[in-house]
């Protein structure tokens, strides 16, 4: 009887470990999905701002007579 109880407890512990691991992986996947969903528009907006700033700086230098061909 004792051996069966130990084996059942070990099996239960192993199952709980797998279940906890699967739940953590699912939570991680949801978190990464949320980050990607919310981060992408911010990255695109930052790229646009950076391009606009570079364009304005180029125009400013060109209009100031600075050689911008290099």
PDB file of N, CA, C and O in Angstrom:
ATOM      1  N   UNK A   1       0.817  -1.197   0.000  1.00  0.00           N
ATOM      2  CA  UNK A   1       0.000   0.000   0.000  1.00  0.00           C
ATOM      3  C   UNK A   1       0.858   1.257   0.000  1.00  0.00           C
ATOM      4  O   UNK A   1       0.535   2.227  -0.686  1.00  0.00           O
ATOM      5  N   UNK A   2       1.913   1.252   0.736  1.00  0.00           N
ATOM      6  CA  UNK A   2       2.783   2.421   0.848  1.00  0.00           C
ATOM      7  C   UNK A   2       3.420   2.752  -0.502  1.00  0.00           C
ATOM      8  O   UNK A   2       3.527   3.928  -0.850  1.00  0.00           O
ATOM      9  N   UNK A   3       3.835   1.770  -1.251  1.00  0.00           N
ATOM     10  CA  UNK A   3       4.469   1.972  -2.550  1.00  0.00           C
ATOM     11  C   UNK A   3       3.490   2.619  -3.527  1.00  0.00           C
ATOM     12  O   UNK A   3       3.856   3.531  -4.268  1.00  0.00           O
ATOM     13  N   UNK A   4       2.252   2.145  -3.523  1.00  0.00           N
ATOM     14  CA  UNK A   4       1.246   2.727  -4.411  1.00  0.00           C
ATOM     15  C   UNK A   4       0.966   4.187  -4.066  1.00  0.00           C
ATOM     16  O   UNK A   4       0.773   5.013  -4.958  1.00  0.00           O
ATOM     17  N   UNK A   5       0.945   4.504  -2.775  1.00  0.00           N
ATOM     18  CA  UNK A   5       0.696   5.891  -2.347  1.00  0.00           C
ATOM     19  C   UNK A   5       1.840   6.805  -2.782  1.00  0.00           C
ATOM     20  O   UNK A   5       1.617   7.931  -3.226  1.00  0.00           O
ATOM     21  N   UNK A   6       3.064   6.302  -2.646  1.00  0.00           N
ATOM     22  CA  UNK A   6       4.236   7.089  -3.062  1.00  0.00           C
ATOM     23  C   UNK A   6       4.219   7.289  -4.572  1.00  0.00           C
ATOM     24  O   UNK A   6       4.493   8.381  -5.069  1.00  0.00           O
ATOM     25  N   UNK A   7       3.895   6.226  -5.289  1.00  0.00           N
ATOM     26  CA  UNK A   7       3.840   6.322  -6.750  1.00  0.00           C
ATOM     27  C   UNK A   7       2.735   7.295  -7.176  1.00  0.00           C
ATOM     28  O   UNK A   7       2.929   8.084  -8.100  1.00  0.00           O
ATOM     29  N   UNK A   8       1.599   7.243  -6.518  1.00  0.00           N
ATOM     30  CA  UNK A   8       0.497   8.153  -6.852  1.00  0.00           C
ATOM     31  C   UNK A   8       0.873   9.596  -6.529  1.00  0.00           C
ATOM     32  O   UNK A   8       0.565  10.507  -7.298  1.00  0.00           O
ATOM     33  N   UNK A   9       1.537   9.805  -5.396  1.00  0.00           N
ATOM     34  CA  UNK A   9       1.964  11.158  -5.020  1.00  0.00           C
ATOM     35  C   UNK A   9       2.997  11.685  -6.016  1.00  0.00           C
ATOM     36  O   UNK A   9       2.954  12.857  -6.390  1.00  0.00           O
ATOM     37  N   UNK A  10       3.921  10.830  -6.446  1.00  0.00           N
ATOM     38  CA  UNK A  10       4.933  11.231  -7.425  1.00  0.00           C
ATOM     39  C   UNK A  10       4.287  11.588  -8.755  1.00  0.00           C
ATOM     40  O   UNK A  10       4.653  12.574  -9.394  1.00  0.00           O
ATOM     41  N   UNK A  11       3.317  10.766  -9.163  1.00  0.00           N
ATOM     42  CA  UNK A  11       2.616  11.044 -10.421  1.00  0.00           C
ATOM     43  C   UNK A  11       1.835  12.357 -10.327  1.00  0.00           C
ATOM     44  O   UNK A  11       1.814  13.141 -11.276  1.00  0.00           O
ATOM     45  N   UNK A  12       1.203  12.589  -9.195  1.00  0.00           N
ATOM     46  CA  UNK A  12       0.449  13.827  -8.991  1.00  0.00           C
ATOM     47  C   UNK A  12       1.382  15.031  -9.013  1.00  0.00           C
ATOM     48  O   UNK A  12       1.066  16.057  -9.616  1.00  0.00           O
ATOM     49  N   UNK A  13       2.526  14.907  -8.358  1.00  0.00           N
ATOM     50  CA  UNK A  13       3.502  16.005  -8.336  1.00  0.00           C
ATOM     51  C   UNK A  13       4.031  16.283  -9.737  1.00  0.00           C
ATOM     52  O   UNK A  13       4.197  17.439 -10.128  1.00  0.00           O
ATOM     53  N   UNK A  14       4.294  15.215 -10.491  1.00  0.00           N
ATOM     54  CA  UNK A  14       4.790  15.386 -11.858  1.00  0.00           C
ATOM     55  C   UNK A  14       3.718  16.068 -12.715  1.00  0.00           C
ATOM     56  O   UNK A  14       4.033  16.964 -13.498  1.00  0.00           O
ATOM     57  N   UNK A  15       2.468  15.655 -12.574  1.00  0.00           N
ATOM     58  CA  UNK A  15       1.373  16.256 -13.329  1.00  0.00           C
ATOM     59  C   UNK A  15       1.221  17.734 -12.963  1.00  0.00           C
ATOM     60  O   UNK A  15       1.030  18.578 -13.838  1.00  0.00           O
ATOM     61  N   UNK A  16       1.306  18.039 -11.671  1.00  0.00           N
ATOM     62  CA  UNK A  16       1.200  19.441 -11.227  1.00  0.00           C
ATOM     63  C   UNK A  16       2.337  20.285 -11.788  1.00  0.00           C
ATOM     64  O   UNK A  16       2.141  21.447 -12.143  1.00  0.00           O
ATOM     65  N   UNK A  17       3.530  19.692 -11.868  1.00  0.00           N
ATOM     66  CA  UNK A  17       4.674  20.409 -12.430  1.00  0.00           C
ATOM     67  C   UNK A  17       4.438  20.703 -13.911  1.00  0.00           C
ATOM     68  O   UNK A  17       4.684  21.821 -14.363  1.00  0.00           O
ATOM     69  N   UNK A  18       3.968  19.721 -14.667  1.00  0.00           N
ATOM     70  CA  UNK A  18       3.679  19.929 -16.089  1.00  0.00           C
ATOM     71  C   UNK A  18       2.583  20.969 -16.278  1.00  0.00           C
ATOM     72  O   UNK A  18       2.671  21.830 -17.155  1.00  0.00           O
ATOM     73  N   UNK A  19       1.554  20.881 -15.451  1.00  0.00           N
ATOM     74  CA  UNK A  19       0.441  21.830 -15.546  1.00  0.00           C
ATOM     75  C   UNK A  19       0.920  23.244 -15.258  1.00  0.00           C
ATOM     76  O   UNK A  19       0.574  24.179 -15.981  1.00  0.00           O
ATOM     77  N   UNK A  20       1.713  23.405 -14.209  1.00  0.00           N
ATOM     78  CA  UNK A  20       2.241  24.731 -13.864  1.00  0.00           C
ATOM     79  C   UNK A  20       3.132  25.257 -14.983  1.00  0.00           C
ATOM     80  O   UNK A  20       3.068  26.438 -15.325  1.00  0.00           O
ATOM     81  N   UNK A  21       3.967  24.380 -15.557  1.00  0.00           N
ATOM     82  CA  UNK A  21       4.844  24.802 -16.650  1.00  0.00           C
ATOM     83  C   UNK A  21       4.015  25.244 -17.857  1.00  0.00           C
ATOM     84  O   UNK A  21       4.310  26.267 -18.475  1.00  0.00           O
ATOM     85  N   UNK A  22       2.989  24.478 -18.188  1.00  0.00           N
ATOM     86  CA  UNK A  22       2.133  24.818 -19.333  1.00  0.00           C
ATOM     87  C   UNK A  22       1.410  26.141 -19.090  1.00  0.00           C
ATOM     88  O   UNK A  22       1.272  26.955 -20.003  1.00  0.00           O
ATOM     89  N   UNK A  23       0.957  26.351 -17.876  1.00  0.00           N
ATOM     90  CA  UNK A  23       0.285  27.618 -17.557  1.00  0.00           C
ATOM     91  C   UNK A  23       1.254  28.795 -17.668  1.00  0.00           C
ATOM     92  O   UNK A  23       0.887  29.860 -18.164  1.00  0.00           O
ATOM     93  N   UNK A  24       2.484  28.602 -17.206  1.00  0.00           N
ATOM     94  CA  UNK A  24       3.483  29.670 -17.319  1.00  0.00           C
ATOM     95  C   UNK A  24       3.793  29.977 -18.780  1.00  0.00           C
ATOM     96  O   UNK A  24       3.940  31.141 -19.154  1.00  0.00           O
ATOM     97  N   UNK A  25       3.892  28.940 -19.603  1.00  0.00           N
ATOM     98  CA  UNK A  25       4.181  29.159 -21.020  1.00  0.00           C
ATOM     99  C   UNK A  25       3.031  29.886 -21.709  1.00  0.00           C
ATOM    100  O   UNK A  25       3.259  30.755 -22.551  1.00  0.00           O
ATOM    101  N   UNK A  26       1.807  29.537 -21.356  1.00  0.00           N
ATOM    102  CA  UNK A  26       0.647  30.212 -21.938  1.00  0.00           C
ATOM    103  C   UNK A  26       0.606  31.670 -21.509  1.00  0.00           C
ATOM    104  O   UNK A  26       0.304  32.552 -22.313  1.00  0.00           O
ATOM    105  N   UNK A  27       0.912  31.924 -20.241  1.00  0.00           N
ATOM    106  CA  UNK A  27       0.939  33.306 -19.747  1.00  0.00           C
ATOM    107  C   UNK A  27       2.041  34.097 -20.451  1.00  0.00           C
ATOM    108  O   UNK A  27       1.842  35.253 -20.825  1.00  0.00           O
ATOM    109  N   UNK A  28       3.189  33.478 -20.626  1.00  0.00           N
ATOM    110  CA  UNK A  28       4.310  34.142 -21.318  1.00  0.00           C
ATOM    111  C   UNK A  28       3.931  34.468 -22.760  1.00  0.00           C
ATOM    112  O   UNK A  28       4.237  35.554 -23.253  1.00  0.00           O
ATOM    113  N   UNK A  29       3.272  33.538 -23.430  1.00  0.00           N
ATOM    114  CA  UNK A  29       2.852  33.761 -24.815  1.00  0.00           C
ATOM    115  C   UNK A  29       1.855  34.916 -24.899  1.00  0.00           C
ATOM    116  O   UNK A  29       1.943  35.750 -25.800  1.00  0.00           O
ATOM    117  N   UNK A  30       0.909  34.966 -23.962  1.00  0.00           N
ATOM    118  CA  UNK A  30      -0.052  36.079 -23.948  1.00  0.00           C
ATOM    119  C   UNK A  30       0.657  37.401 -23.703  1.00  0.00           C
ATOM    120  O   UNK A  30       0.342  38.403 -24.346  1.00  0.00           O
ATOM    121  N   UNK A  31       1.616  37.413 -22.774  1.00  0.00           N
ATOM    122  CA  UNK A  31       2.347  38.635 -22.463  1.00  0.00           C
ATOM    123  C   UNK A  31       3.138  39.121 -23.679  1.00  0.00           C
ATOM    124  O   UNK A  31       3.111  40.308 -24.003  1.00  0.00           O
ATOM    125  N   UNK A  32       3.837  38.210 -24.347  1.00  0.00           N
ATOM    126  CA  UNK A  32       4.614  38.589 -25.527  1.00  0.00           C
ATOM    127  C   UNK A  32       3.708  39.088 -26.646  1.00  0.00           C
ATOM    128  O   UNK A  32       4.063  40.023 -27.364  1.00  0.00           O
ATOM    129  N   UNK A  33       2.559  38.478 -26.793  1.00  0.00           N
ATOM    130  CA  UNK A  33       1.603  38.922 -27.799  1.00  0.00           C
ATOM    131  C   UNK A  33       1.110  40.335 -27.490  1.00  0.00           C
ATOM    132  O   UNK A  33       1.011  41.175 -28.384  1.00  0.00           O
ATOM    133  N   UNK A  34       0.801  40.589 -26.217  1.00  0.00           N
ATOM    134  CA  UNK A  34       0.365  41.931 -25.812  1.00  0.00           C
ATOM    135  C   UNK A  34       1.458  42.963 -26.051  1.00  0.00           C
ATOM    136  O   UNK A  34       1.187  44.065 -26.528  1.00  0.00           O
ATOM    137  N   UNK A  35       2.692  42.605 -25.718  1.00  0.00           N
ATOM    138  CA  UNK A  35       3.810  43.533 -25.927  1.00  0.00           C
ATOM    139  C   UNK A  35       3.959  43.835 -27.413  1.00  0.00           C
ATOM    140  O   UNK A  35       4.113  44.994 -27.796  1.00  0.00           O
ATOM    141  N   UNK A  36       3.914  42.815 -28.243  1.00  0.00           N
ATOM    142  CA  UNK A  36       4.062  43.017 -29.686  1.00  0.00           C
ATOM    143  C   UNK A  36       2.925  43.864 -30.236  1.00  0.00           C
ATOM    144  O   UNK A  36       3.144  44.731 -31.082  1.00  0.00           O
ATOM    145  N   UNK A  37       1.727  43.617 -29.764  1.00  0.00           N
ATOM    146  CA  UNK A  37       0.564  44.367 -30.248  1.00  0.00           C
ATOM    147  C   UNK A  37       0.681  45.843 -29.918  1.00  0.00           C
ATOM    148  O   UNK A  37       0.375  46.698 -30.749  1.00  0.00           O
ATOM    149  N   UNK A  38       1.126  46.142 -28.701  1.00  0.00           N
ATOM    150  CA  UNK A  38       1.186  47.540 -28.268  1.00  0.00           C
ATOM    151  C   UNK A  38       2.489  48.223 -28.663  1.00  0.00           C
ATOM    152  O   UNK A  38       2.524  49.444 -28.819  1.00  0.00           O
ATOM    153  N   UNK A  39       3.552  47.458 -28.824  1.00  0.00           N
ATOM    154  CA  UNK A  39       4.851  48.048 -29.129  1.00  0.00           C
ATOM    155  C   UNK A  39       4.979  48.425 -30.595  1.00  0.00           C
ATOM    156  O   UNK A  39       5.628  49.421 -30.915  1.00  0.00           O
ATOM    157  N   UNK A  40       4.381  47.659 -31.489  1.00  0.00           N
ATOM    158  CA  UNK A  40       4.564  47.908 -32.916  1.00  0.00           C
ATOM    159  C   UNK A  40       4.138  49.318 -33.322  1.00  0.00           C
ATOM    160  O   UNK A  40       4.908  49.991 -34.007  1.00  0.00           O
ATOM    161  N   UNK A  41       2.950  49.806 -32.935  1.00  0.00           N
ATOM    162  CA  UNK A  41       2.587  51.172 -33.308  1.00  0.00           C
ATOM    163  C   UNK A  41       3.554  52.214 -32.739  1.00  0.00           C
ATOM    164  O   UNK A  41       3.838  53.220 -33.389  1.00  0.00           O
ATOM    165  N   UNK A  42       4.057  51.972 -31.532  1.00  0.00           N
ATOM    166  CA  UNK A  42       5.005  52.908 -30.929  1.00  0.00           C
ATOM    167  C   UNK A  42       6.319  52.932 -31.701  1.00  0.00           C
ATOM    168  O   UNK A  42       6.916  53.992 -31.885  1.00  0.00           O
ATOM    169  N   UNK A  43       6.764  51.772 -32.148  1.00  0.00           N
ATOM    170  CA  UNK A  43       8.007  51.702 -32.924  1.00  0.00           C
ATOM    171  C   UNK A  43       7.828  52.405 -34.260  1.00  0.00           C
ATOM    172  O   UNK A  43       8.704  53.155 -34.690  1.00  0.00           O
ATOM    173  N   UNK A  44       6.708  52.170 -34.915  1.00  0.00           N
ATOM    174  CA  UNK A  44       6.435  52.822 -36.196  1.00  0.00           C
ATOM    175  C   UNK A  44       6.374  54.336 -36.009  1.00  0.00           C
ATOM    176  O   UNK A  44       6.926  55.084 -36.816  1.00  0.00           O
ATOM    177  N   UNK A  45       5.708  54.788 -34.951  1.00  0.00           N
ATOM    178  CA  UNK A  45       5.618  56.230 -34.683  1.00  0.00           C
ATOM    179  C   UNK A  45       6.995  56.815 -34.410  1.00  0.00           C
ATOM    180  O   UNK A  45       7.309  57.907 -34.885  1.00  0.00           O
ATOM    181  N   UNK A  46       7.813  56.108 -33.658  1.00  0.00           N
ATOM    182  CA  UNK A  46       9.169  56.590 -33.368  1.00  0.00           C
ATOM    183  C   UNK A  46       9.992  56.674 -34.646  1.00  0.00           C
ATOM    184  O   UNK A  46      10.753  57.624 -34.834  1.00  0.00           O
ATOM    185  N   UNK A  47       9.846  55.690 -35.523  1.00  0.00           N
ATOM    186  CA  UNK A  47      10.552  55.729 -36.807  1.00  0.00           C
ATOM    187  C   UNK A  47      10.110  56.939 -37.631  1.00  0.00           C
ATOM    188  O   UNK A  47      10.937  57.596 -38.263  1.00  0.00           O
ATOM    189  N   UNK A  48       8.817  57.229 -37.626  1.00  0.00           N
ATOM    190  CA  UNK A  48       8.322  58.389 -38.364  1.00  0.00           C
ATOM    191  C   UNK A  48       8.888  59.686 -37.810  1.00  0.00           C
ATOM    192  O   UNK A  48       9.301  60.565 -38.566  1.00  0.00           O
ATOM    193  N   UNK A  49       8.907  59.801 -36.497  1.00  0.00           N
ATOM    194  CA  UNK A  49       9.458  61.003 -35.864  1.00  0.00           C
ATOM    195  C   UNK A  49      10.930  61.148 -36.215  1.00  0.00           C
ATOM    196  O   UNK A  49      11.387  62.244 -36.540  1.00  0.00           O
ATOM    197  N   UNK A  50      11.674  60.051 -36.150  1.00  0.00           N
ATOM    198  CA  UNK A  50      13.096  60.093 -36.479  1.00  0.00           C
ATOM    199  C   UNK A  50      13.301  60.500 -37.940  1.00  0.00           C
ATOM    200  O   UNK A  50      14.194  61.295 -38.233  1.00  0.00           O
ATOM    201  N   UNK A  51      12.499  59.975 -38.850  1.00  0.00           N
ATOM    202  CA  UNK A  51      12.614  60.342 -40.259  1.00  0.00           C
ATOM    203  C   UNK A  51      12.259  61.814 -40.466  1.00  0.00           C
ATOM    204  O   UNK A  51      12.936  62.519 -41.214  1.00  0.00           O
ATOM    205  N   UNK A  52      11.206  62.275 -39.809  1.00  0.00           N
ATOM    206  CA  UNK A  52      10.827  63.682 -39.924  1.00  0.00           C
ATOM    207  C   UNK A  52      11.936  64.591 -39.407  1.00  0.00           C
ATOM    208  O   UNK A  52      12.246  65.614 -40.019  1.00  0.00           O
ATOM    209  N   UNK A  53      12.531  64.214 -38.279  1.00  0.00           N
ATOM    210  CA  UNK A  53      13.635  65.011 -37.728  1.00  0.00           C
ATOM    211  C   UNK A  53      14.829  65.038 -38.681  1.00  0.00           C
ATOM    212  O   UNK A  53      15.441  66.086 -38.885  1.00  0.00           O
ATOM    213  N   UNK A  54      15.154  63.894 -39.258  1.00  0.00           N
ATOM    214  CA  UNK A  54      16.272  63.827 -40.202  1.00  0.00           C
ATOM    215  C   UNK A  54      15.972  64.670 -41.442  1.00  0.00           C
ATOM    216  O   UNK A  54      16.851  65.368 -41.947  1.00  0.00           O
ATOM    217  N   UNK A  55      14.735  64.604 -41.930  1.00  0.00           N
ATOM    218  CA  UNK A  55      14.341  65.388 -43.102  1.00  0.00           C
ATOM    219  C   UNK A  55      14.435  66.891 -42.808  1.00  0.00           C
ATOM    220  O   UNK A  55      14.919  67.663 -43.635  1.00  0.00           O
ATOM    221  N   UNK A  56      13.971  67.291 -41.630  1.00  0.00           N
ATOM    222  CA  UNK A  56      14.038  68.711 -41.252  1.00  0.00           C
ATOM    223  C   UNK A  56      15.482  69.179 -41.114  1.00  0.00           C
ATOM    224  O   UNK A  56      15.828  70.284 -41.534  1.00  0.00           O
ATOM    225  N   UNK A  57      16.325  68.326 -40.521  1.00  0.00           N
ATOM    226  CA  UNK A  57      17.740  68.684 -40.371  1.00  0.00           C
ATOM    227  C   UNK A  57      18.411  68.795 -41.746  1.00  0.00           C
ATOM    228  O   UNK A  57      19.199  69.714 -41.972  1.00  0.00           O
ATOM    229  N   UNK A  58      18.113  67.890 -42.645  1.00  0.00           N
ATOM    230  CA  UNK A  58      18.665  67.948 -43.994  1.00  0.00           C
ATOM    231  C   UNK A  58      18.250  69.252 -44.678  1.00  0.00           C
ATOM    232  O   UNK A  58      19.077  69.942 -45.274  1.00  0.00           O
ATOM    233  N   UNK A  59      16.957  69.580 -44.585  1.00  0.00           N
ATOM    234  CA  UNK A  59      16.447  70.807 -45.212  1.00  0.00           C
ATOM    235  C   UNK A  59      17.102  72.038 -44.589  1.00  0.00           C
ATOM    236  O   UNK A  59      17.480  72.970 -45.299  1.00  0.00           O
ATOM    237  N   UNK A  60      17.236  72.040 -43.268  1.00  0.00           N
ATOM    238  CA  UNK A  60      17.864  73.172 -42.591  1.00  0.00           C
ATOM    239  C   UNK A  60      19.301  73.356 -43.068  1.00  0.00           C
ATOM    240  O   UNK A  60      19.726  74.474 -43.362  1.00  0.00           O
ATOM    241  N   UNK A  61      20.046  72.256 -43.143  1.00  0.00           N
ATOM    242  CA  UNK A  61      21.447  72.346 -43.590  1.00  0.00           C
ATOM    243  C   UNK A  61      21.525  72.791 -45.051  1.00  0.00           C
ATOM    244  O   UNK A  61      22.357  73.630 -45.398  1.00  0.00           O
ATOM    245  N   UNK A  62      20.678  72.244 -45.895  1.00  0.00           N
ATOM    246  CA  UNK A  62      20.697  72.606 -47.305  1.00  0.00           C
ATOM    247  C   UNK A  62      20.374  74.085 -47.475  1.00  0.00           C
ATOM    248  O   UNK A  62      21.022  74.782 -48.255  1.00  0.00           O
ATOM    249  N   UNK A  63      19.366  74.562 -46.740  1.00  0.00           N
ATOM    250  CA  UNK A  63      18.971  75.974 -46.844  1.00  0.00           C
ATOM    251  C   UNK A  63      19.995  76.910 -46.234  1.00  0.00           C
ATOM    252  O   UNK A  63      20.019  78.095 -46.569  1.00  0.00           O
ATOM    253  N   UNK A  64      20.847  76.405 -45.343  1.00  0.00           N
ATOM    254  CA  UNK A  64      21.889  77.221 -44.721  1.00  0.00           C
ATOM    255  C   UNK A  64      23.158  77.265 -45.558  1.00  0.00           C
ATOM    256  O   UNK A  64      24.115  77.953 -45.202  1.00  0.00           O
ATOM    257  N   UNK A  65      23.171  76.539 -46.661  1.00  0.00           N
ATOM    258  CA  UNK A  65      24.342  76.531 -47.530  1.00  0.00           C
ATOM    259  C   UNK A  65      25.356  75.480 -47.156  1.00  0.00           C
ATOM    260  O   UNK A  65      26.454  75.463 -47.713  1.00  0.00           O
ATOM    261  N   UNK A  66      25.029  74.612 -46.238  1.00  0.00           N
ATOM    262  CA  UNK A  66      25.949  73.530 -45.855  1.00  0.00           C
ATOM    263  C   UNK A  66      25.895  72.445 -46.914  1.00  0.00           C
ATOM    264  O   UNK A  66      24.819  72.085 -47.390  1.00  0.00           O
ATOM    265  N   UNK A  67      27.078  71.917 -47.290  1.00  0.00           N
ATOM    266  CA  UNK A  67      27.137  70.866 -48.313  1.00  0.00           C
ATOM    267  C   UNK A  67      26.493  69.592 -47.768  1.00  0.00           C
ATOM    268  O   UNK A  67      26.997  69.004 -46.812  1.00  0.00           O
ATOM    269  N   UNK A  68      25.404  69.173 -48.360  1.00  0.00           N
ATOM    270  CA  UNK A  68      24.681  67.978 -47.915  1.00  0.00           C
ATOM    271  C   UNK A  68      24.848  66.826 -48.877  1.00  0.00           C
ATOM    272  O   UNK A  68      24.132  65.830 -48.775  1.00  0.00           O
ATOM    273  N   UNK A  69      25.791  66.939 -49.824  1.00  0.00           N
ATOM    274  CA  UNK A  69      25.969  65.869 -50.808  1.00  0.00           C
ATOM    275  C   UNK A  69      26.812  64.738 -50.292  1.00  0.00           C
ATOM    276  O   UNK A  69      26.834  63.666 -50.897  1.00  0.00           O
ATOM    277  N   UNK A  70      27.515  64.940 -49.181  1.00  0.00           N
ATOM    278  CA  UNK A  70      28.427  63.895 -48.661  1.00  0.00           C
ATOM    279  C   UNK A  70      27.672  62.823 -47.917  1.00  0.00           C
ATOM    280  O   UNK A  70      28.277  61.875 -47.418  1.00  0.00           O
TER     281      UNK A  70
END
